[in-house]
Amino acid sequence: MERDYSPKGVRFYYLYKALAHPEYNLYVKPFSMEERLMHVREAERTLGSRIPWLADTMSNAVRHALGSVPNADLIFDPEGRVVARHGWNKPAEVREVLQRLVGPVENPTLVEDLDMPVIGPPPTVARGLVPRVNPPGSMRALLLEPIPGKSGAPFFAKLRVEGDKSLLATGSGSMYLGFHLDPLYRVHWNNEVDPLEFEVKGAEGVTITPAWGQGPRVTEPADADPREFLVEITAPDNDVTLGITTRYFACADDNTFCMPVTQSYRVRLEADRDGGMVMGRSGFGGGRRDRGRQP
């Protein structure tokens, strides 16, 4: 016999988990809980929804407990027990379950009743000036640890690092480095000074080509395109940790500051199961990125 869930009432929540598709609408993986909550506020702004949000921990404990599915829904009873779940959310199925458990509503809400225009990130400086890098094959996100600097400056530009199948399996292969400006901070590259540069270091026996690189020189004084590079790694096995340092100038879109930044990362040649998949590039079996498509 099914339980009686009267009095009728359902509370809805969104759960913020790891980004399934980084770079979609320019948003990139947050490095702190503060930045996750900034993403929540940005979602509230752009979606216009009044449904409250819950944020997973930085270790993604809730995501893992739920099976790491990207678009699931769960329905709990008043005692906190799961009474229904779907691995991929389908509104019609959710409504059917709720009608069975709680009962039908007199005036069901339709999508067209919500009036929720999707709003993108705030406009910034020029984009589309720097050609995108296309890796030779599909790539997968690697485990990355940002190392906070002494200045306390946020990671205005966030590193996305990916490796191909060979790199993950043997320690030798291609690695993608992408430095993407975080739209949360509304900054741009200062092209009137030296371009962004990076340096990769490994233990003895690890060969990195190139171990140092510099971004392109752009004629426009400012832009917000990613700075991307391909690096070849040769190592005796995949039990490798790399150190990556980058230097660049970050300038606020509202011209309130322009500052030099030096930031460092540790990277392991191990797949990041919470790294998400970039459309057209990440995930083994995917295709190449369309060169004309914006992230």
VEXDREN-2710 file (C-alpha; in Angstrom, 1 decimal):
% VEXDREN-2710
k/r/px/py/pz
1/MET/0.0/0.0/0.0
2/GLU/1.4/3.4/-1.0
3/ARG/2.0/6.0/1.6
4/ASP/-0.3/9.0/1.9
5/TYR/1.8/12.2/1.4
6/SER/-1.0/14.6/2.4
7/PRO/-1.1/17.5/3.1
8/LYS/-0.3/18.1/-0.6
9/GLY/2.9/20.1/-1.2
10/VAL/6.2/19.6/-3.0
11/ARG/9.4/21.6/-2.6
12/PHE/11.7/21.9/-5.6
13/TYR/15.5/22.5/-5.4
14/TYR/18.2/22.7/-8.0
15/LEU/21.5/21.0/-7.1
16/TYR/24.7/22.6/-8.4
17/LYS/27.2/19.9/-9.2
18/ALA/30.4/19.8/-11.3
19/LEU/30.0/21.5/-14.7
20/ALA/29.0/18.8/-17.3
21/HIS/30.2/21.0/-20.2
22/PRO/32.8/23.5/-19.3
23/GLU/33.2/26.4/-21.8
24/TYR/29.5/26.3/-22.6
25/ASN/28.3/29.9/-22.6
26/LEU/32.0/30.7/-21.7
27/TYR/31.6/29.4/-18.0
28/VAL/34.6/27.4/-16.7
29/LYS/35.2/25.1/-13.8
30/PRO/35.2/27.0/-10.4
31/PHE/38.2/26.5/-8.1
32/SER/36.6/27.3/-4.8
33/MET/33.2/27.0/-3.0
34/GLU/33.0/30.8/-3.2
35/GLU/33.2/30.6/-7.0
36/ARG/30.6/27.8/-7.0
37/LEU/28.2/30.1/-5.1
38/MET/29.0/32.8/-7.6
39/HIS/27.9/30.4/-10.3
40/VAL/24.7/29.8/-8.4
41/ARG/24.0/33.5/-8.3
42/GLU/24.8/33.8/-12.0
43/ALA/22.4/30.9/-12.7
44/GLU/19.7/32.7/-10.8
45/ARG/20.4/35.9/-12.8
46/THR/20.5/34.3/-16.2
47/LEU/17.6/31.8/-15.7
48/GLY/15.3/34.0/-13.7
49/SER/14.1/31.1/-11.6
50/ARG/12.9/31.4/-8.1
51/ILE/13.6/27.8/-7.2
52/PRO/16.2/27.7/-4.5
53/TRP/19.7/26.2/-5.1
54/LEU/21.8/23.7/-3.2
55/ALA/25.5/23.5/-3.9
56/ASP/27.5/20.3/-3.7
57/THR/30.9/20.2/-1.9
58/MET/34.1/20.8/-3.8
59/SER/34.8/17.1/-3.5
60/ASN/31.5/16.5/-5.3
61/ALA/30.4/14.1/-2.6
62/VAL/26.7/14.3/-3.5
63/ARG/27.3/13.9/-7.2
64/HIS/29.3/10.7/-6.6
65/ALA/26.6/9.4/-4.1
66/LEU/24.0/9.9/-6.8
67/GLY/26.0/7.9/-9.4
68/SER/27.7/10.9/-11.2
69/VAL/24.9/11.3/-13.6
70/PRO/24.7/14.8/-15.1
71/ASN/20.9/15.5/-15.4
72/ALA/19.2/13.3/-12.8
73/ASP/16.2/14.0/-10.6
74/LEU/15.3/12.5/-7.2
75/ILE/12.1/12.7/-5.3
76/PHE/12.3/12.3/-1.5
77/ASP/9.5/11.6/0.9
78/PRO/9.0/13.8/4.1
79/GLU/11.4/11.5/6.0
80/GLY/14.2/12.0/3.4
81/ARG/13.9/8.6/1.7
82/VAL/14.2/8.4/-2.1
83/VAL/10.9/7.3/-3.5
84/ALA/11.7/7.8/-7.2
85/ARG/14.6/8.8/-9.4
86/HIS/15.4/9.2/-13.0
87/GLY/18.9/9.0/-14.5
88/TRP/18.0/11.6/-17.1
89/ASN/15.4/14.2/-16.2
90/LYS/12.2/14.1/-18.2
91/PRO/9.5/16.6/-16.9
92/ALA/6.6/14.4/-18.0
93/GLU/7.9/11.5/-16.0
94/VAL/8.5/13.6/-12.9
95/ARG/4.9/15.0/-13.2
96/GLU/3.5/11.5/-13.5
97/VAL/5.3/10.4/-10.3
98/LEU/4.3/13.4/-8.4
99/GLN/0.6/13.0/-9.4
100/ARG/0.8/9.4/-8.2
101/LEU/2.4/10.3/-4.9
102/VAL/0.8/13.6/-4.1
103/GLY/-2.1/14.0/-6.5
104/PRO/-2.8/16.2/-9.5
105/VAL/-2.9/20.0/-9.3
106/GLU/-5.8/22.0/-10.5
107/ASN/-3.8/24.4/-12.8
108/PRO/-0.5/22.7/-13.9
109/THR/2.3/25.0/-14.9
110/LEU/3.4/24.8/-18.5
111/VAL/6.8/25.8/-19.9
112/GLU/5.3/28.7/-21.7
113/ASP/3.9/30.0/-18.4
114/LEU/7.4/30.4/-16.9
115/ASP/8.6/33.4/-18.9
116/MET/12.2/32.6/-18.4
117/PRO/14.4/34.2/-21.1
118/VAL/17.9/32.7/-21.1
119/ILE/20.4/35.5/-20.5
120/GLY/24.1/35.0/-21.4
121/PRO/27.2/36.3/-19.6
122/PRO/27.6/40.1/-19.6
123/PRO/29.2/41.5/-22.8
124/THR/32.9/41.9/-22.7
125/VAL/35.7/43.0/-25.0
126/ALA/36.3/41.5/-28.5
127/ARG/36.2/37.8/-29.1
128/GLY/37.0/35.7/-32.1
129/LEU/40.4/37.2/-32.8
130/VAL/42.6/34.3/-31.9
131/PRO/42.1/31.0/-33.8
132/ARG/41.1/28.0/-31.6
133/VAL/43.5/25.0/-31.2
134/ASN/42.2/21.7/-32.5
135/PRO/43.9/18.7/-30.9
136/PRO/44.6/15.8/-33.2
137/GLY/42.1/13.6/-31.5
138/SER/39.7/13.4/-28.5
139/MET/41.0/14.5/-25.2
140/ARG/40.0/14.0/-21.6
141/ALA/40.3/16.3/-18.6
142/LEU/43.2/15.6/-16.2
143/LEU/43.4/16.0/-12.5
144/LEU/44.4/19.6/-11.7
145/GLU/45.2/21.4/-8.4
146/PRO/45.4/25.2/-8.5
147/ILE/48.0/26.5/-6.0
148/PRO/46.9/29.7/-4.3
149/GLY/49.5/32.5/-4.7
150/LYS/50.8/34.8/-2.0
151/SER/49.0/37.8/-3.5
152/GLY/45.6/36.2/-2.9
153/ALA/44.4/37.2/-6.4
154/PRO/41.7/35.0/-7.8
155/PHE/42.4/32.8/-10.8
156/PHE/41.1/35.3/-13.4
157/ALA/42.3/32.9/-16.1
158/LYS/41.6/29.2/-15.3
159/LEU/43.6/26.4/-16.8
160/ARG/41.9/23.5/-18.6
161/VAL/44.3/20.7/-19.1
162/GLU/43.4/17.5/-21.1
163/GLY/45.3/14.5/-22.3
164/ASP/44.8/12.0/-25.2
165/LYS/44.4/8.2/-24.8
166/SER/48.1/7.5/-25.1
167/LEU/49.1/10.1/-22.5
168/LEU/46.6/8.6/-19.9
169/ALA/47.6/5.0/-20.7
170/THR/51.4/5.3/-21.0
171/GLY/52.5/8.7/-19.9
172/SER/53.5/9.7/-23.4
173/GLY/51.2/11.6/-25.7
174/SER/49.5/15.0/-26.4
175/MET/48.4/17.4/-23.7
176/TYR/46.1/20.4/-24.2
177/LEU/46.6/23.5/-22.2
178/GLY/43.8/26.1/-22.3
179/PHE/43.8/29.3/-20.3
180/HIS/40.2/30.6/-20.3
181/LEU/39.2/33.9/-18.7
182/ASP/36.5/33.4/-16.1
183/PRO/33.4/35.5/-17.0
184/LEU/32.6/35.7/-13.3
185/TYR/35.4/38.3/-12.9
186/ARG/34.8/40.3/-16.1
187/VAL/38.4/40.7/-17.1
188/HIS/40.3/40.7/-20.4
189/TRP/43.8/40.2/-21.7
190/ASN/46.0/43.3/-21.9
191/ASN/47.5/43.0/-25.4
192/GLU/49.7/46.1/-25.0
193/VAL/52.2/44.2/-22.8
194/ASP/53.9/40.8/-23.3
195/PRO/51.4/38.0/-24.0
196/LEU/50.5/35.3/-21.6
197/GLU/53.3/32.7/-21.1
198/PHE/53.4/29.3/-19.5
199/GLU/56.0/26.9/-18.3
200/VAL/55.7/23.1/-17.7
201/LYS/58.1/21.2/-15.4
202/GLY/58.3/17.5/-14.7
203/ALA/60.6/15.1/-12.8
204/GLU/63.8/13.7/-14.2
205/GLY/63.1/11.4/-17.1
206/VAL/60.1/13.4/-18.3
207/THR/60.5/15.3/-21.6
208/ILE/58.1/18.2/-22.4
209/THR/57.9/19.8/-25.8
210/PRO/57.6/22.7/-25.7
211/ALA/58.3/23.3/-22.0
212/TRP/57.7/27.0/-22.4
213/GLY/55.4/28.9/-24.6
214/GLN/53.9/32.3/-25.2
215/GLY/50.5/33.4/-26.5
216/PRO/49.9/35.2/-29.8
217/ARG/50.5/38.9/-30.2
218/VAL/47.1/40.5/-30.9
219/THR/46.8/43.8/-32.6
220/GLU/43.6/44.8/-30.7
221/PRO/44.5/46.3/-27.3
222/ALA/42.2/43.9/-25.5
223/ASP/40.4/40.6/-26.1
224/ALA/38.9/37.7/-24.2
225/ASP/39.8/34.7/-26.4
226/PRO/41.3/31.6/-24.8
227/ARG/45.0/31.1/-25.0
228/GLU/45.5/27.5/-26.0
229/PHE/48.6/25.3/-26.6
230/LEU/49.4/21.7/-27.4
231/VAL/52.3/20.0/-25.6
232/GLU/53.9/16.6/-26.2
233/ILE/54.9/14.6/-23.1
234/THR/57.2/11.7/-23.0
235/ALA/57.5/9.8/-19.7
236/PRO/58.4/6.3/-18.6
237/ASP/54.9/5.7/-17.3
238/ASN/51.7/7.7/-16.4
239/ASP/52.6/8.1/-12.7
240/VAL/53.7/11.6/-13.3
241/THR/53.0/15.0/-11.7
242/LEU/53.6/18.2/-13.7
243/GLY/54.1/21.7/-12.4
244/ILE/52.6/24.4/-14.6
245/THR/53.1/28.1/-14.1
246/THR/51.5/31.0/-16.1
247/ARG/52.1/34.7/-16.2
248/TYR/49.7/37.2/-17.7
249/PHE/48.1/40.7/-17.3
250/ALA/44.5/40.8/-16.2
251/CYS/42.5/44.0/-16.7
252/ALA/39.0/44.7/-15.5
253/ASP/36.4/45.3/-18.2
254/ASP/35.3/48.4/-16.2
255/ASN/39.0/49.7/-16.1
256/THR/39.2/49.6/-12.3
257/PHE/42.4/47.6/-12.3
258/CYS/45.1/46.1/-14.5
259/MET/47.6/43.8/-12.8
260/PRO/50.3/41.3/-13.5
261/VAL/49.4/37.8/-12.3
262/THR/51.6/34.7/-11.7
263/GLN/49.7/31.4/-11.0
264/SER/50.7/27.8/-10.6
265/TYR/49.1/24.4/-10.8
266/ARG/49.9/20.7/-10.2
267/VAL/48.6/18.3/-12.8
268/ARG/48.5/14.5/-12.7
269/LEU/48.3/12.3/-15.7
270/GLU/45.1/10.8/-14.4
271/ALA/41.5/11.4/-15.8
272/ASP/39.4/13.8/-13.8
273/ARG/36.0/12.1/-13.5
274/ASP/34.4/15.4/-12.5
275/GLY/36.1/17.3/-15.3
276/GLY/33.2/17.3/-17.7
277/MET/33.3/17.2/-21.5
278/VAL/33.9/20.2/-23.7
279/MET/31.6/20.0/-26.7
280/GLY/33.5/18.6/-29.7
281/ARG/36.8/18.1/-28.0
282/SER/36.7/16.3/-24.6
283/GLY/35.6/12.7/-24.1
284/PHE/37.1/9.7/-26.0
285/GLY/35.0/9.0/-29.1
286/GLY/34.1/12.6/-29.7
287/GLY/34.8/14.6/-32.9
288/ARG/37.0/17.6/-33.6
289/ARG/35.9/21.0/-32.7
290/ASP/34.2/23.0/-35.4
291/ARG/36.7/25.8/-36.1
292/GLY/34.1/28.3/-36.7
293/ARG/32.1/27.6/-33.5
294/GLN/32.5/29.8/-30.5
295/PRO/32.9/28.0/-27.1
END
